[in-house]
Amino acid sequence: MGRHRDRPFQGEDVDALLPLNADASLLADADEAAVVKLSRRTFVAGSAVALSGCHTDRNLPMPRLEHRTLASLPRTTLSWLSLRDHFVATVGPHSGQGRPLGPLLVLADATFAPKSRFPLHPHEEMEILSIVVDGTLSHHGDQAHGATMGPRTAQLISARSGMMHAEGNDTDRPTRMLQLWFRPHTYGGPPAYYSRQLSDDGRQLIAGDEGMPLRADVRVWWLPLVAGRPERLTLDRARNGYLLATTGPLRVEALQGGSGVDLALGEGAVLGEGAVTVTADTASSALWIDLP
């Protein structure tokens, strides 16, 4: 990626991510995202702890919610890789297309076939967060060469002045990971590598603290959900959030009432100022991103 902070995201920035054995026939689905406005008619009592914010329930505004359906997400299917992009696409015919959400440029939901990986490729002035959902991810390159990560392991690479790396799957079973790219607010310096193991015990901060310091005003959370128990998410003014149904379907409803929206596995939702409850019918996990 280029160092110039004002340069728009370009398709050529992600050319290095195209695999050496890229399939010429790529499948892609891209429709308009459905925007859902939650009404005040039906009230839902959400009894859960807020992730952030200090509003009282009485003066919380009705949140804006934009549903990112599976049909609206560009999809790339190769013999060795299946991928859906929630923002700017990085691989395939939609490469370089899409809109960021604040500093969040990329959220790619990728599944590697056994014994497959990208070739080594460069990054510069980018914060790259990878989260293993299932299987084992291998990492090769300048930082933590040869490292392997199992489920609920996260790694953060702050590319800074430049580095080379590649991720993939060296095992005999599929590996699913999420990769997020954030545009930094501080530039330069040698690259840095961090990792974190997540547990199953409640909500956990993945990145945005001293242990996983992002060069961006962002916090990324892993949100385990107990069947039937609502979790509350609150956003302050001038903040946005993105919720990803990571391992199962979710129900999202405004704290002060509304018709709500159902997220299928792999779908997402952009949220604005206000509060919602998130509920799952079966035990599952979600990814929650708080950003400007």
QUINORZI-V441174 format. One record per pair of residues at least 6 apart in sequence whose ideal C-beta (glycine too) atoms are under 6 Angstrom apart, sorted by the first residue. I is the first residue (numbers start at 0). J is the second residue. D is the distance in Angstrom with one decimal. If there is no record, write none. Layout:
I/J/D
I/J/D
//
This chain:
0/12/5.4
0/123/4.9
0/124/5.4
0/125/4.8
2/124/4.9
8/87/5.6
9/95/5.9
10/94/5.4
10/95/2.5
13/89/4.5
13/94/5.3
13/95/6.0
15/120/3.7
15/121/5.9
16/89/5.1
16/90/5.7
16/120/5.8
18/117/5.7
19/118/4.9
22/77/4.6
22/78/5.9
25/75/5.4
25/91/4.4
25/92/5.3
26/74/6.0
26/76/4.4
27/73/5.2
27/74/5.4
27/92/5.5
27/93/5.7
28/70/5.6
28/74/5.1
29/73/5.0
30/70/4.7
30/71/4.8
32/65/5.8
32/67/5.2
32/71/4.4
33/66/4.6
33/68/5.9
34/65/4.9
35/64/5.1
35/66/5.2
35/260/4.9
37/61/5.8
37/253/4.0
37/257/2.9
38/257/5.3
38/258/6.0
39/256/5.3
41/256/5.0
42/256/3.7
43/252/4.7
45/229/5.0
45/231/5.1
45/254/4.8
45/276/3.4
47/229/4.9
47/230/4.6
47/231/4.0
49/231/5.0
49/233/4.1
50/232/5.3
51/233/5.8
51/289/5.9
52/233/3.5
52/235/4.7
59/255/6.0
59/273/5.4
59/274/5.0
60/272/5.6
60/273/4.8
61/253/5.8
61/273/5.9
62/253/5.9
62/270/5.2
62/271/5.3
62/273/3.1
62/275/5.8
63/271/3.7
64/268/5.6
64/270/5.6
65/269/4.1
66/260/5.2
66/268/5.5
67/266/6.0
67/267/4.1
68/266/5.8
69/265/5.9
69/266/5.7
72/83/4.6
73/84/4.9
73/88/4.9
73/93/4.1
74/83/5.2
75/82/4.6
75/90/5.1
75/91/3.6
79/112/4.5
79/115/3.8
80/111/6.0
81/110/4.6
82/90/6.0
82/107/5.6
82/109/4.4
83/108/4.7
84/107/5.4
85/106/4.0
85/267/5.3
86/97/5.2
86/99/5.4
86/105/5.8
86/106/5.6
87/97/4.1
87/99/5.9
87/104/5.0
87/105/5.3
88/94/5.5
88/96/5.4
88/97/5.2
89/105/5.8
89/107/5.9
101/290/4.7
101/291/4.9
102/181/4.9
102/182/4.6
102/215/4.5
103/181/5.9
103/290/5.9
104/180/4.5
104/182/5.8
105/180/3.8
106/179/5.2
107/178/4.8
108/177/5.7
108/265/6.0
109/176/5.7
110/173/5.5
110/175/4.6
111/167/5.9
111/168/3.7
111/174/4.7
113/171/4.9
113/172/5.9
115/167/5.8
115/168/5.7
116/165/5.7
116/167/1.7
117/165/4.7
118/165/6.0
119/163/5.2
119/165/4.7
121/163/5.4
122/158/4.0
122/162/5.9
123/158/5.6
123/161/4.5
124/186/5.6
125/158/4.7
125/180/5.5
126/157/5.6
126/181/4.1
126/183/5.4
126/213/5.2
126/214/5.5
126/215/5.8
127/156/4.5
127/180/5.7
128/155/5.1
128/179/4.5
128/206/5.4
129/154/5.1
129/176/5.6
129/178/4.9
130/153/4.7
130/177/4.5
131/148/4.9
131/150/5.5
131/152/4.9
131/176/5.2
132/175/4.4
133/150/5.6
133/175/4.6
134/172/6.0
134/173/5.8
134/174/3.1
135/147/5.5
135/149/5.6
135/170/5.0
135/174/5.8
136/148/4.8
136/166/5.8
136/174/5.5
136/176/5.3
137/147/5.3
137/167/5.4
137/169/4.6
138/146/4.6
138/166/5.6
139/165/4.9
140/163/4.9
140/164/3.0
140/165/5.9
141/162/4.5
141/163/5.2
142/156/5.7
142/190/6.0
142/192/3.8
143/192/5.1
151/197/4.0
152/196/5.4
153/195/4.9
153/205/5.0
154/194/4.6
155/193/4.4
155/206/5.5
155/211/4.9
156/192/5.6
157/191/4.4
158/190/5.4
159/188/4.6
159/190/5.0
160/187/5.8
162/190/4.1
168/174/4.0
181/215/4.3
181/217/5.8
183/214/3.7
183/215/5.8
184/215/5.9
185/214/4.7
193/211/5.0
195/211/5.5
197/203/5.3
197/221/5.1
199/223/6.0
202/220/5.9
202/222/5.4
203/221/4.8
204/220/5.8
205/219/4.4
205/221/5.4
206/213/5.3
206/219/4.6
207/213/5.3
207/217/5.7
207/218/3.6
216/291/5.4
217/290/4.5
218/289/4.7
219/288/5.3
220/287/4.3
222/285/4.4
222/287/5.1
223/284/5.1
224/279/4.2
224/283/5.2
226/281/5.1
226/282/5.3
229/276/4.0
229/278/4.7
230/277/4.9
231/276/5.5
232/275/5.4
233/274/4.3
234/240/5.1
234/272/5.3
236/272/5.1
239/290/5.7
240/270/4.3
240/289/5.5
241/267/5.9
241/269/5.7
241/288/4.4
242/268/4.8
242/285/6.0
242/287/5.6
243/267/4.7
243/286/4.1
244/262/4.1
244/264/5.5
244/266/5.3
245/284/5.0
245/285/5.4
245/286/5.1
246/283/4.6
246/284/4.7
247/264/5.7
247/279/5.8
247/281/5.9
247/283/3.0
248/263/5.3
248/264/5.7
249/262/4.5
249/277/5.6
249/279/5.5
250/261/5.6
250/278/4.6
251/260/5.3
251/268/5.9
251/275/5.3
251/277/5.6
252/259/3.7
252/276/5.4
253/275/5.6
254/274/4.0
//
